[in-house]
Amino acid sequence: MLYYVLKRLLGAVLVLFGVTVLAFAMLHLMPGDPVRVLMSSMEAANSQTEIEQVRERFGLNDPLPVQYVNFVRRAATGDLGRSVLKGRPVATMIAEVYPYTLQLAFAALVIAMLAGISLGVLAALRHNTWADSASILVSLFAVSMPDFWLAILAILVFSIYLGWLPAAGTQGWQYLILPASILGVRAAGSIARLTRSSMLEVLGRQYVTTARAKGLRERVVVLRHALKNALIPVVTLIGLDLGRFLAGSVIVETIFARQGVGKLLIDSILDKDFPVLQGTVLVIAATYVLVNLVVDVSYAWLDPRIRYA
């Protein structure tokens, strides 16, 4: 296991190396002068002297290899640069909004897991019945509906018409219910469909038949013997969903005016604040790599037959 983890960490370093190259290249592959693009959103006219000062401040007068080495060296120590417009450290800006993304991600994941796994297990146990057909229709509806449409519909119904929940903001747990539900419902549809197919395959295995022949309760057979083995492909999907949530759900955070990594990413693109954009992309990539590593290691706990040589 230790050897496998070390090998995966080495692969993660290579992935992050490629991400740093792409993040660094975003600034230098743009047509035109990068400094003029960075300063184009400022209202005051920029003299050549000011442009040269900004160029020197960001080290853009150095050769490209030197600039890249400096960028990687600073990123390795947690220094992701400074915002052009706000003059604040990018790492600080990300650290301020990341807790809100964590709240949204884990709340959405809990909703997706509870709804998706329950619906999938119910459909598998009631195979070829009305409950199975209804679960397929519900999961298909959840997967097919785009996030922005569900978000707008939820705001109209629960915020405007009924007045039960606030439509925007991050002030308390009430503001978390709608965005987390929107993210969780769509992910629950995919989890339910995969859980159903995986459970149908496992329920036909010989060890499940043996467990029933021993006289074990149906609940024990389903939860301990069938579901645990059926969760391996589901865990992979849950890990991908968690990585997507932690990376910042741009559409949902924007519609509900929530602070988060996704909204910070969009704001940096609109403001042409490329140091913030570079740092955010790097953090998102690191999040995906870490989540996928945790998911792969969890396979051995779910199924003792899996061993990493």
Residue pairs with C-beta under 8 A, 6 or more apart in sequence:
1 297
1 300
1 308
3 308
3 309
4 297
4 308
4 309
5 293
5 297
8 293
8 296
9 293
12 289
12 290
12 293
15 285
15 289
16 282
16 285
16 286
16 289
19 281
19 282
19 285
19 286
20 68
20 71
20 72
20 75
20 282
21 68
22 281
23 277
23 278
23 281
23 282
24 67
24 68
24 71
24 278
26 274
26 277
26 278
26 281
27 34
27 274
27 278
28 34
28 64
30 37
33 51
34 60
34 274
35 51
35 54
35 55
35 58
35 60
36 46
36 51
37 272
37 274
38 54
38 58
38 84
38 272
38 273
38 274
39 46
39 50
39 51
39 54
39 84
40 272
41 85
41 271
41 272
42 85
54 84
55 61
58 81
58 275
59 66
59 67
59 70
60 67
62 70
71 81
71 278
74 80
74 81
75 279
75 282
78 91
79 89
79 91
80 89
80 90
80 91
80 94
80 275
80 278
80 279
80 282
80 283
81 89
81 90
81 275
81 278
81 279
82 88
82 89
82 90
82 275
83 89
83 90
83 93
83 273
83 275
83 276
84 272
84 273
84 274
84 275
84 276
85 271
85 273
86 93
86 273
90 275
90 276
90 278
90 279
90 280
91 279
93 264
93 276
93 279
94 261
94 264
94 279
94 280
94 283
96 259
97 259
97 260
97 261
97 263
97 264
98 260
98 261
98 283
100 170
100 258
100 259
100 260
101 245
101 246
101 248
101 253
101 260
101 261
101 262
102 246
103 176
104 176
104 179
104 180
104 183
104 245
104 249
104 252
104 253
104 258
104 260
105 242
105 245
105 246
106 245
107 176
107 180
107 184
108 179
108 180
108 181
108 183
108 184
108 187
108 245
108 249
109 184
109 187
109 238
109 241
109 242
109 245
110 184
111 180
111 181
111 183
111 184
111 185
111 188
112 183
112 184
112 185
112 187
112 188
112 191
112 238
112 241
113 188
113 191
113 238
115 184
115 185
115 188
115 191
115 192
116 139
116 187
116 188
116 189
116 190
116 191
116 192
116 195
117 191
117 192
117 195
117 227
117 231
117 234
119 135
119 138
119 139
119 188
119 192
119 195
119 196
120 135
120 139
120 191
120 192
120 193
120 194
120 195
120 196
120 198
120 199
120 234
121 195
121 196
121 199
121 222
121 227
122 131
122 135
123 131
123 132
123 135
123 136
123 192
123 196
124 132
124 195
124 196
124 199
124 200
124 203
125 199
125 203
125 222
126 132
127 200
132 196
135 192
135 196
136 193
136 196
138 189
138 192
139 188
139 189
139 190
139 192
139 193
139 196
140 189
140 193
141 189
142 185
142 186
142 188
142 189
142 192
143 186
143 189
143 190
143 193
144 189
145 186
147 182
147 183
147 186
147 249
147 251
147 252
148 251
148 255
150 182
150 185
150 186
151 178
151 179
151 182
151 251
151 252
151 255
151 256
152 255
154 178
154 181
154 182
155 167
155 178
155 255
155 256
158 164
158 165
158 178
159 165
159 166
159 167
159 178
160 167
165 174
165 175
165 177
165 178
166 174
166 175
166 178
167 178
167 256
168 175
168 256
168 257
168 258
169 175
169 256
169 257
169 258
170 176
170 258
170 259
175 256
175 258
178 256
179 249
179 252
179 253
179 255
179 256
179 258
182 252
183 245
183 249
183 252
187 241
190 237
190 241
191 234
191 237
191 238
191 241
194 233
194 234
194 237
195 230
195 231
195 234
198 230
198 231
198 232
198 233
198 234
199 226
199 227
199 230
201 230
202 208
202 226
202 227
202 229
202 230
203 226
205 229
207 225
208 221
208 225
208 226
211 220
211 221
211 225
212 218
212 221
216 225
228 302
228 303
229 302
229 303
231 302
232 299
232 302
232 303
235 295
235 298
235 299
235 302
236 295
238 295
239 291
239 292
239 294
239 295
240 292
242 291
243 287
243 288
243 291
243 292
246 261
246 287
246 291
247 261
247 262
247 284
247 287
247 288
248 260
248 261
248 262
248 263
248 264
248 265
248 280
248 284
249 260
249 262
250 262
250 263
250 265
250 266
251 262
252 258
252 262
253 259
253 260
253 262
253 263
254 262
254 263
254 266
261 280
261 283
261 284
264 276
264 280
265 277
265 280
265 281
265 284
267 273
267 276
268 274
268 276
268 277
268 280
269 277
299 306
300 306
300 307
300 308
